[in-house]
Amino acid sequence: MKYYCIGIKGTGMSTLAQILSDLGNQVSGYDDARGHKFTQDGLEERNIPIYYDGNHELDKDTIVTYSVAFKEDHPELQRVKKLGLTVKKYNEIMGDVIDMFETIGVSGTHGKTTTSSLIRHFLEETVGCNYFIGAGDGYATKDNKYYVVESDEFNRHFTAYHPTYAVITNIEREHMECYKDLDDIRNTFEIFARQTKKLVVANGDNEEIRKINYATKVLFYGFNENNDVVIKNMNLTEKSSEFDLFINNELYGHFNIPLFGKHMVMDATAAIIIAKELGLEKDTIEKLLQTFHNAKRRFEEQRVGDSIIIDDYAHHPTEIKVTLEAVKQKYPNKRLVVVFAPNTYSRTKDFKNEFIAAFKVADKAYLTEIDCNREKQEDYPGITSHIITDNLKDSEIVSVDTMDKLKNETSSVVCFMGCAYVDGLISAYKKVIENNK
C-alpha cells in the first residue's frame, strides 16, 4: 500500500512512517519544517522522501494521514482532499497495525517514553519485538509476536488502541485544550483501560488511577503498602538508583538502574512487571537493566569543555521538576541552569504557577518565547513567557541570538528542555562555550 504522511517530522508521525515502511509499504511525507529534526534520522535511514511543497504527484490509491498540528485549512491537507484521496488520522492507522500483534500499550501523563523504551529493551534483547515510541523511533516486522506502543492521551488518540497488556504510569492535568477537566481525562484513560484484553499494570499511588473501573485484571505498583507490587529501600546516588520490589509482601528482587530520580524507579518498576508477566526471568531483567540507554531526548547528556549539557523532552511542569531533581541527584555539587522552550500558549497559561515552582529547583532559568504551531497567539491575549519570568527570581528570556547571556555558565550543568526545537539553542550554547575558552 501507499501512504503519504503530512507532518512527517512530528514525533508520532515520523514513528508511524517508519513502521509502515518496515511492513513493506511505500511511504512518503510532507512537512513545513525544512530544518533538520532528530525525528527524521529514521526516515532518512529508510530512504523515505520528505517534501516541502505541494508540487509532487500522488497516486489515486494513496492513503493520506496527518498530524494534529496541521489544521483542516492547511494547504497540503486541502490539496490531497481535492485530489479525492482517502484521509485517515494517524492513530486510526496505528490502531489497525497493532491489532495484528500482542500489544503492550504504555499510557500516562508522564513516563510513557522511558517505560516503553525499557519494555522494548527487555523484549528486543530476548524474544524480539516491534515498537512505536514517541521519541521518533519505530520498527516493525511481521515475524515478531509483541508490539510495544507508546499510547498518547493527546486528542484521545489512544482510544483507537485495544492492547493485550496496558501500563498507566500516572494521570494528572495535561492537554487541557483537549479535555474539559481532570474527570474527563480520567474517564478517557478508563476507556483505554477497559479496552485492554489481559492485564493493566497501574500506578497505585496515583489517586485518579485508583478511581478507574477496570474490566480486566489489574496489578497496582508504587511505594504505598496497599499496592500489589511495593517499592522499598530506594537509594538514589550519583551513580544510579537502586530499590527492592516486593510482590504480595514477598521480596521479588533487588534492582539497580543507570537512571536518576524517583520517577525513573517508578517507570522501571512498571517495565519490570510487564517483563515478568511475559515470562522473562528475574536474572535476565536485572542484567538487561544495566545495559539500558534511554530514548532520544530523555536525559540525553554530552560534555562540552567543562559544561555538561542535558537535552530532555520535558515540557510539563511535573516532568521538568522531577528531571531537574534527577540532575541534582547525579550532579549535587554543580550549578544547575535550565533553558526551557515552551511550545503551547494553553499549557503556559494553565500551569503558570506550577512552572514557576518547577524552575525553582534550578539555580537559574532561561525561557524562550512561546513557539506554537497548533495554537494562535491571538486566542491567548497576554500569554507569553514573561508571565513566568516576571514572577520568578533568577530568570530571564533568551533566544538563539542572545545565548551569550550564558557565557558565565560554561562550567555549569545546563539542561535544555521542551518538546519544541531546542537543537538551535544547544548549538548556540556550544558556540558560546567555544568563544569563551
Beta strands, then each sheet from edge to edge (+ up, - down):
strand 1: 2-6
strand 2: 26-30
strand 3: 50-51
strand 4: 63-66
strand 5: 86-89
strand 6: 102-107
strand 7: 130-133
strand 8: 137-139
strand 9: 146-150
strand 10: 165-168
strand 11: 199-203
strand 12: 217-222
strand 13: 229-236
strand 14: 241-247
strand 15: 250-257
strand 16: 300-304
strand 17: 307-312
strand 18: 336-340
strand 19: 364-367
strand 20: 395-397
strand 21: 413-417
sheet 1: 3+ 2+ 1+ 4+ 5+
sheet 2: 8+ 7- 9- 6- 10- 11- 12- 13- 14+ 15-
sheet 3: 16+ 17- 21- 18- 19- 20-
end
